[in-house]
Amino acid sequence: MSHRAASIVGRYRAQLVLRVMRNLVFLGTAQRFSDFALLLQRIFVGLFLVWGVWDNITSAERMHEFVEFLTKHGFPSPRLLAPLSVYLQLAIGLAFIFGVFTRWAGLLCAIHFAIAIAMVDRFGGMRGIFPSGCLMVIGLYLATYGAGRFSVDAALGANEVPRVLGGGVRLKK
């Protein structure tokens, strides 16, 4: 092999090694599973939200306990807000599971749990805030990112909102 050919092969080998190292260090190949991971996240969080209110839906006694809880924490109109909160959380959970109206569900989830933090969880310190804080951040993520490829939203074309640098929507002239 000539000196020139050896130089080219050596350079190519070095670039290949760098590319492999970069993929290994930064897990570049993991990105191809992002829609699957998002599906798992949506299903897991959605099931948690549904599970969290199911007893209030199926038991008038548990709903009454929730009304008392809201009253104790100073919520206005607890008899109205308790079922509203429960059925909103159920709707958000189902929307996450199926990936339908996911951006709206994410926004409502973020607002719902921000209120929970402001009215109740803040008194428990960081450990008290953490569960609602996670649900708030997950809601914000889904509100901004959408449901991903494996969703009703994708089938309806809702994920095809144009993205531009800076977060604005680019309108055609």
BAKOLTOR-20185 format. One record per atom (N, C-alpha, C): z, x, y; residue in three letters. Coordinates in steps of 0.1 Angstrom, whole numbers, plus 5000, padded with zeros to 4 digits. Atoms other than C-alpha are relative to their C-alpha. Example, Ala and Ser with C-alpha at 12.3 -4.5 7.8 and 13.67 -1.06 7.14 Angstrom:
REM BAKOLTOR-20185
500050094988Ala507851234955Ala500050095012Ala500049914989Ser507151374989Ser500849925011Ser
This chain:
REM BAKOLTOR-20185
500050094988Met500050005000Met500050095012Met500149924988Ser499150145034Ser501249985008Ser498950014991His501650205061His500049875008His500250134992Arg500249915082Arg500449884992Arg499750115009Ala500449675052Ala501549994997Ala498550005003Ala504049785044Ala500749955012Ala499450044988Ser504949735080Ser500049845002Ser500250154999Ile503549375080Ile500949934990Ile499250065010Val505249295047Val501550015003Val498649994995Gly508549435060Gly500449915011Gly499750094988Arg508349235092Arg500149864994Arg500150135005Tyr507448925072Tyr501349974992Tyr498850015008Arg510348985048Arg501349985009Arg498850024991Ala512849025077Ala500049875006Ala500050134994Gln511648705093Gln500449894990Gln499750095010Leu511948525060Leu501550004998Leu498549995002Val515548655055Val500749945012Val499350064988Leu516448555091Leu499949844999Leu500250145001Arg514948205085Arg501049944990Arg499150045011Val516948165052Val501450005005Val498649984995Met520148295069Met500349895010Met499850104989Arg519648055099Arg500249864993Arg499850135007Asn519247755075Asn501350004993Asn498750005007Leu522247865055Leu501249995009Leu498950004990Val524547925085Val500149875007Val500050134991Phe523547615105Phe499749884991Phe500250115009Leu522947395074Leu498749925005Leu501250064995Gly519447315087Gly499449904990Gly500550095010Thr518447145054Thr500849874999Thr499150125001Ala521346895057Ala499449895009Ala500550104991Gln519546715085Gln499149894994Gln500950105007Arg517146545061Arg500849894994Arg499250105005Phe520146355048Phe500849925011Phe499350074989Ser521246225082Ser500049855000Ser500050145001Asp520045875077Asp500849944989Asp499250045011Phe521745845044Phe501550015004Phe498649984996Ala525045985059Ala500349895010Ala499850114990Leu524645725088Leu500249874992Leu499850125008Leu524245455062Leu501349994994Leu498750005006Leu527345555044Leu501149985011Leu499050024989Gln529245575077Gln500049855004Gln500150144996Arg528045225087Arg500749914990Arg499550085011Ile528945075053Ile501550024999Ile498649975002Phe532345245051Phe500849945012Phe499350064988Val533345145087Val499949855000Val500150145000Gly531944805084Gly500949934989Gly499150055010Leu533844735051Leu501450015005Leu498749994995Phe536944865067Phe500449895011Phe499850114990Leu536544625097Leu500149864994Leu500050135007Val535844325074Val501449994993Val498750005007Trp538844425052Trp501249985009Trp498950014991Gly541044455082Gly500349865006Gly499750144995Val540644095093Val499949894990Val500250105010Trp539943925060Trp501249914998Trp498850085002Asp543543815056Asp500249905011Asp499950094988Asn543543655091Asn499049884999Asn501050105001Ile540343465082Ile500449904989Ile499750085012Thr541643335048Thr501449945000Thr498650065000Ser545243255058Ser500449965015Ser499650054987Ala546343045087Ala501450065004Ala498749934997Glu549843205084Glu499850145006Glu500249864995Arg548443555089Arg499349995014Arg500650014987Met546343435119Met501249965010Met498950034991His549543285134His500950135003His499349874998Glu551343625129Glu499250095010Glu500849924990Phe548443785148Phe500149945014Phe499850064987Val548843535176Val501450055006Val498749954995Glu552543635178Glu500050145004Glu500149854997Phe551644005177Phe499350015014Phe500749994987Leu549243955207Leu501049955011Leu499050054991Thr551943755225Thr501050105004Thr499049904998Lys554544025220Lys499450125008Lys500649894992His552144285235His499349965013His500450044986Gly551344085266Gly498649965002Gly501350054998Phe547843965259Phe499949865006Phe500150144995Pro546743665279Pro499349914990Pro500650105009Ser545843345260Ser499950054985Ser500049955013Pro546843485226Pro499449904989Pro500650105009Arg545843155208Arg498550005000Arg501449994999Leu542343205221Leu499550134995Leu500449875003Leu542143575218Leu500150054985Leu499849965014Ala543443605182Ala498849974992Ala501250025008Pro540643425165Pro498750065006Pro501149944994Leu538143565190Leu499950154995Leu500049865005Ser539243925181Ser499750014985Ser500249995014Val539343855144Val498549974996Val501450035004Tyr535843695142Tyr499050105007Tyr500849894994Leu534443955166Leu500050124991Leu500049885009Gln535644235143Gln499349974987Gln500850045012Leu534244045113Leu498550025003Leu501450004996Ala530844015131Ala499650155002Ala500349864998Ile530944385141Ile499950074986Ile500049945014Gly531744485105Gly498749974993Gly501250045007Leu528944285091Leu498750065006Leu501249944993Ala526444415117Ala499950144996Ala500049865004Phe527444765108Phe499550024986Phe500449995015Ile527044705070Ile498549984999Ile501550035001Phe523544555074Phe499150085010Phe500849934990Gly522544765104Gly499149915008Gly500750104991Val521544465125Val500749995013Val499550004987Phe522044455162Phe501150115002Phe499049895001Thr523844785157Thr500450055013Thr499649954986Arg523744905193Arg501049905007Arg499150094994Trp525344585205Trp501450004993Trp498750005008Ala527944585176Ala500850135004Ala499349874996Gly528744955185Gly500749995014Gly499450024987Leu529244865221Leu501249915000Leu498950105001Leu531444565213Leu501250074992Leu499049935007Cys533344785188Cys500850105009Cys499449904991Ala534045055214Ala500949925010Ala499250074990Ile535244795240Ile501249944993Ile498950075007His537344605214His501250104997His498949905003Phe539244925203Phe500550075012Phe499449944988Ala539545065238Ala501149905005Ala499050094996Ile541444745246Ile501250014991Ile498949985009Ala543544795215Ala500850125004Ala499349884996Ile544445145227Ile500849975013Ile499350034987Ala545245025262Ala501249914999Ala499050105001Met547344735252Met501150034989Met499149995011Val549044845220Val500250154995Val499949875007Asp548245185204Asp500550115008Asp499649894992Arg549045405234Arg501550024999Arg498549985001Phe552745345228Phe500450084988Phe499749925013Gly552445525194Gly499650145001Gly500549864998Gly551245855209Gly498750024993Gly501349975005Met548346035195Met499849944986Met500150055013Arg549045925159Arg499749855001Arg500250144998Gly549045565172Gly498649975005Gly501350024993Ile545845605192Ile498850044990Ile501149945008Phe543845795165Phe499149904993Phe500950095008Pro542645515142Pro499149915010Pro500850074991Ser541445295171Ser499150095008Ser500949904993Gly540145605189Gly498850034992Gly501149975009Cys538045685159Cys499049895000Cys500950125000Leu536645335158Leu499349985013Leu500650014987Met535945345195Met498850105001Met501049895000Val534045675192Val498849974991Val501050045010Ile532145555161Ile499149895007Ile500850104993Gly531145245181Gly499150055011Gly500849944990Leu529945455210Leu498850074994Leu501049935007Tyr527945665186Tyr498949914995Tyr501050105005Leu526245365170Leu499349935011Leu500650074988Ala525645205204Ala498950095006Ala501049914994Thr523745515215Thr499050054991Thr500949945010Tyr522145635183Tyr499249894993Tyr500650115008Gly521445305165Gly500350014986Gly499650025014Ala521545215129Ala499350114990Ala500749915009Gly519145475114Gly498949934992Gly501250045008Arg516245445090Arg500349894990Arg499650105011Phe518145235063Phe500749895006Phe499350114993Ser518844925083Ser499049885003Ser500850114996Val517644585093Val499350035014Val500549964987Asp517244725129Asp498750084998Asp501249925002Ala514744975116Ala498849924995Ala501150095005Ala512744705098Ala499549925012Ala500450084988Leu512644515131Leu499450085011Leu500549914990Gly511644815151Gly501050035011Gly499049984989Ala514844825171Ala500450145002Ala499649864999Asn515345195165Asn498950085008Asn501149934993Glu512045275183Glu500150005015Glu499850004986Val513545265217Val499750155005Val500449864996Pro512045565236Pro501250085005Pro498949914996Arg514445855241Arg499450115009Arg500449894991Val514046095271Val501250085003Val498949914996Leu516046385283Leu500849935012Leu499350064989Gly518846255305Gly500449864996Gly499650135004Gly519245925286Gly499349885005Gly500750124994Gly516945705307Gly498949954991Gly501250055007Val514245485293Val498850025008Val501349974993Arg510745595302Arg499149874999Arg500850115000Leu508645305313Leu498550055002Leu501449964998Lys504845315312Lys499649965014Lys500550044987Lys503045315345Lys498849914999Lys
